[in-house]
Amino acid sequence: MAPVSRPPVSGRPFPRPAIREIVVAVPVRNEALRLPKLLAALSVAAAESPLPVTALILANNCTDDSAAIASAFAHPALRVEVVWLQLADPTAGLARRLACDMATRDGALIMTTDADGVPHRDWIVSALAAAEAGAELVCGRIRADLRRALVTPCARRVAQLETAYGRLLHETRHAIEHLRGRGRPAQPHYTEAGASLAIRADSYLRIGGMPDVRSSEDRALVHRAEQHGLRIDYAPQMMVTVSARLRGRAEGGMAETLRRRLAEADPLVDQAMLPLPVIRRLWRDAVAGTGGPYPSRAAPGDWSRLRASDLEAALPHLRSFVLSDVRPRVQGAVAA
């Protein structure tokens, strides 16, 4: 099936149609064991929604009973549509893009999650509330039980480094947004995961849909939305619990990342962890009133992806930079 037709982007304002339905796009490949739990959770979330909810299951390249299980599922609060496809190159990025394209309908709020996800009860209503309050793209949160993936000292070390580095990075990003006049009162969670995303169908079309990438399509979509000036909200109550499995389809996805951390002495860290020189440059540009959108988290820019040892070496310097430059500037602006 061909992707939906996408109109060109222009600078003129677009009328916003009312949201009339929720369509949840789920790319599925051999998920017969996990689909029943996902569909059951979606049914509970759909029952809370004031609007009709459809789960669009894109069963691609399946060799198990995924499509049959989805087709047989029945619940009064959730309509299920199943599309069977055989893709020549069944990447995670292509599958999600096609699923979201098929979910694009007039008046729809497109939501997307993963087949191993379990959306929480208020996942749909939280996204809908944000969209009806003016958000065009809503980023929810994800939670994973990582006990199986943190059994080695290396894996625990990387998790601790990313947590500490990420907190300082997010604090700086929030401060940059304030300097550019786009700051939110509370610091967002800045999670941008395909397991918990929502976007208005008209906004999806206006920016040209999901970028054509093999993986990290979620972050690529958020970055494209930023480039086109969409209002993006980060909804803390829009939560999905995901599995911490070690085998998955996405190149460089969570499963591959966790698996590498169990096997390598100095694994790559999350590509959202920007190098310190890039962070400093973004800050200088924001202070000077120059610079463009925040860099894409879908792929490294003009820098190499960091490893755990890079994060460990840069962490004290990032902490010092935040203490000496970022916080005084923000505190001074608040005092003024």
C-alpha positions in Angstrom: 0.0 0.0 0.0 1.4 3.4 -0.9 1.9 6.1 1.7 -0.6 8.9 2.0 -0.4 11.9 -0.3 1.4 14.8 1.5 0.8 18.4 0.6 3.7 20.8 0.5 4.5 22.8 3.6 3.9 26.5 3.4 4.1 29.4 5.9 0.4 30.3 5.8 -1.8 29.4 8.8 -3.9 26.3 8.5 -7.4 25.9 10.1 -7.5 23.3 12.8 -10.3 20.8 12.4 -11.8 19.4 15.6 -10.5 16.1 16.7 -13.2 13.5 16.1 -11.5 10.2 16.6 -8.3 8.5 17.9 -6.4 6.1 15.7 -3.6 4.1 17.3 -1.0 3.0 14.7 0.9 -0.2 15.8 3.6 -1.7 13.6 3.7 -5.5 14.3 6.0 -8.3 13.2 5.8 -11.6 14.9 4.3 -10.4 18.2 1.7 -13.1 18.9 2.8 -13.5 22.5 2.6 -9.8 23.3 -0.4 -8.6 21.2 -3.1 -9.8 23.6 -1.7 -7.7 26.5 -1.3 -4.6 24.2 -4.9 -4.9 22.9 -6.3 -5.5 26.4 -4.5 -2.4 27.7 -5.6 -0.3 24.7 -9.2 -1.4 25.4 -9.0 -0.1 28.9 -7.5 3.2 27.8 -10.1 3.5 25.0 -12.9 3.0 27.5 -11.8 6.2 29.1 -11.9 8.2 25.9 -14.8 10.4 25.0 -14.0 9.8 21.3 -14.1 6.6 19.3 -10.8 4.7 19.2 -9.4 2.5 16.5 -6.3 0.3 16.7 -4.7 0.0 13.3 -2.5 -3.0 13.4 0.1 -3.1 10.5 1.1 -6.8 10.5 4.1 -6.9 8.2 6.2 -9.9 7.3 4.7 -12.0 10.0 5.3 -15.7 10.2 3.2 -16.3 13.3 -0.4 -15.7 14.3 -0.1 -11.9 15.0 -2.6 -10.9 12.3 -5.1 -13.6 13.3 -4.9 -12.7 17.0 -5.5 -9.0 16.2 -8.4 -9.8 13.8 -10.1 -12.0 16.4 -9.9 -9.5 19.2 -13.2 -7.9 20.2 -14.0 -5.2 22.8 -16.9 -2.7 22.7 -14.5 0.3 23.4 -11.9 -0.5 20.7 -12.3 -1.0 17.0 -9.4 -3.0 15.5 -8.3 -2.8 11.9 -5.7 -5.2 10.6 -3.6 -4.6 7.5 -1.3 -7.4 6.2 1.8 -6.3 4.2 4.9 -8.0 3.0 7.7 -5.5 2.8 10.8 -6.0 0.8 12.8 -4.1 3.5 10.9 -4.5 6.7 12.7 -1.9 8.9 11.1 -0.5 12.0 11.2 3.0 10.6 9.3 2.1 7.4 6.7 0.0 9.3 5.9 2.8 11.7 5.8 5.4 8.9 3.3 3.2 6.9 1.2 2.6 9.9 1.0 6.3 10.7 0.2 7.1 7.1 -2.7 4.6 7.1 -3.9 6.2 10.4 -4.1 9.6 8.8 -7.7 10.6 8.5 -9.6 13.9 8.7 -10.2 14.9 12.3 -7.9 12.1 13.7 -5.4 12.3 16.5 -2.8 9.7 15.4 -1.2 7.9 18.3 1.5 5.2 18.0 2.9 2.6 20.3 4.9 -0.6 20.1 3.5 -4.2 20.0 5.3 -5.0 23.3 3.9 -1.9 25.0 1.3 -1.7 27.6 -0.4 1.7 27.6 -1.7 3.0 31.0 -5.3 3.7 31.5 -5.0 7.4 30.9 -2.7 7.2 28.0 -5.3 8.2 25.4 -7.1 10.8 27.5 -3.8 12.5 28.4 -2.8 12.8 24.8 -6.3 14.1 23.8 -6.3 16.7 26.6 -2.9 18.0 25.5 -4.0 18.1 21.8 -7.3 19.9 22.6 -5.3 22.4 24.7 -3.3 23.3 21.6 -0.5 20.8 21.2 0.1 19.5 17.7 2.5 16.7 18.7 2.5 15.1 22.1 5.4 13.1 23.5 4.5 10.7 26.3 6.7 8.7 28.6 7.9 5.1 28.7 8.8 2.9 31.6 10.7 -0.4 31.4 11.7 -3.0 33.9 15.4 -3.1 33.3 16.4 -5.6 36.0 17.3 -8.2 33.4 19.3 -5.7 31.4 21.4 -4.3 34.3 23.0 -7.5 35.6 26.5 -6.5 34.6 28.7 -3.7 36.1 29.1 -2.2 32.7 25.3 -2.0 32.1 24.8 -0.4 35.5 27.6 2.0 34.9 26.2 3.2 31.6 22.7 3.6 33.0 24.1 5.7 35.9 26.2 7.9 33.5 23.2 8.5 31.1 21.0 9.4 34.0 23.4 12.0 35.5 24.5 13.4 32.1 20.9 13.4 30.8 19.6 15.5 33.8 22.2 18.2 33.2 21.6 18.1 29.4 17.8 18.5 29.9 18.3 21.3 32.3 20.4 23.1 29.7 17.9 22.4 27.0 15.1 23.8 29.1 17.2 26.9 29.8 17.9 27.3 26.1 14.2 27.2 25.3 13.6 29.9 27.9 16.3 32.1 26.3 14.6 31.7 22.9 11.2 32.6 24.3 9.7 29.1 24.1 10.3 27.9 27.7 7.7 26.0 29.7 7.2 26.7 33.4 8.2 23.1 34.3 11.1 21.2 32.8 9.7 18.6 30.3 10.7 15.0 30.5 12.0 15.2 26.9 11.3 11.5 26.1 10.6 11.1 22.4 9.7 7.5 21.8 7.6 5.8 19.2 6.0 3.7 22.0 4.2 6.8 23.2 3.6 9.5 20.7 0.6 11.4 19.4 0.2 13.9 16.5 -2.8 15.6 14.9 -3.5 14.2 11.4 -3.6 17.7 9.9 -0.2 18.6 11.4 1.2 15.2 10.3 0.3 16.0 6.7 1.4 19.6 7.0 5.0 18.7 7.9 5.3 16.0 5.3 4.6 13.0 7.5 7.2 10.8 9.2 10.7 11.0 7.8 11.8 8.1 5.6 14.5 6.6 7.9 15.3 3.0 8.8 15.3 3.6 12.6 14.9 6.4 15.1 11.8 7.5 13.2 10.2 8.7 16.4 13.0 11.2 17.1 13.2 12.2 13.5 9.5 13.0 13.5 9.8 15.2 16.6 12.8 17.0 15.0 10.9 17.6 11.8 8.0 19.0 13.9 10.4 21.3 15.7 11.8 22.5 12.3 8.3 23.4 11.1 7.3 25.2 14.3 4.7 22.8 15.6 3.7 23.1 19.2 5.1 20.1 21.0 4.0 19.1 24.5 5.6 16.5 26.8 2.8 14.9 28.8 4.0 13.1 32.0 0.7 11.2 32.4 0.8 9.7 28.9 2.7 6.6 30.0 3.4 3.2 28.3 5.2 0.3 30.0 7.5 -1.4 27.5 9.4 -4.7 27.7 13.1 -4.7 28.3 13.6 -7.5 25.8 17.1 -8.1 24.2 15.8 -8.9 20.7 14.0 -6.4 18.7 13.6 -5.2 15.1 14.8 -1.6 15.3 18.4 -1.0 14.3 20.0 0.7 17.2 16.8 0.4 19.2 16.3 -0.3 22.9 16.8 -4.1 22.5 20.0 -3.8 20.6 21.3 -1.1 23.0 20.6 -3.2 26.1 22.2 -6.3 24.5 25.4 -4.4 23.6 25.7 -3.1 27.1 25.7 -6.6 28.4 28.5 -7.7 26.0 30.8 -4.7 25.4 33.2 -3.0 27.8 32.7 0.5 26.4 29.4 0.6 24.5 27.8 3.4 22.7 25.4 5.6 24.7 22.0 7.0 23.7 22.5 9.2 20.7 20.5 11.9 22.5 23.5 12.5 24.7 25.1 15.4 22.9 28.9 16.1 23.2 29.9 18.9 25.5 31.2 21.1 22.7 27.9 20.9 21.0 26.0 21.8 24.2 28.3 24.8 24.8 27.7 26.0 21.2 24.0 25.7 21.6 24.1 27.7 24.8 26.3 30.4 23.2 24.0 30.7 20.3 20.9 31.0 22.6 22.6 33.7 24.7 23.5 35.6 21.5 20.0 35.2 20.2 21.1 33.1 17.2 21.0 29.5 16.2 18.5 27.1 14.8 16.4 24.2 16.2 17.8 21.9 18.8 19.8 19.1 17.0 18.1 16.0 15.9 18.2 13.1 18.3 17.7 10.7 15.5 21.3 10.5 14.4 24.6 12.2 15.2 25.2 15.5 13.4 28.7 16.7 12.7 30.0 14.7 15.6 30.6 11.1 16.5 28.3 9.2 18.8 29.6 9.1 22.3 30.7 6.0 24.2 30.4 5.4 27.9 34.0 6.5 28.5 33.3 9.8 26.7 30.3 10.4 28.9 32.4 9.6 32.0 35.1 12.0 31.0 32.7 14.9 30.0 30.3 14.6 33.0 32.3 16.7 35.5 32.9 19.4 32.9 29.2 19.5 32.0 28.3 19.7 35.7 30.7 22.6 36.1 29.3 24.3 33.0 25.7 24.1 34.2 26.8 25.4 37.7 28.9 28.3 36.3 26.9 29.4 33.2 23.4 27.9 32.9 21.9 28.2 36.4 23.2 31.8 37.1 21.8 33.0 33.8 18.4 31.4 34.5 18.3 32.6 38.1 19.2 36.1 37.0 16.4 36.1 34.4 13.9 34.9 37.0 15.0 37.6 39.5 14.7 40.3 36.8 
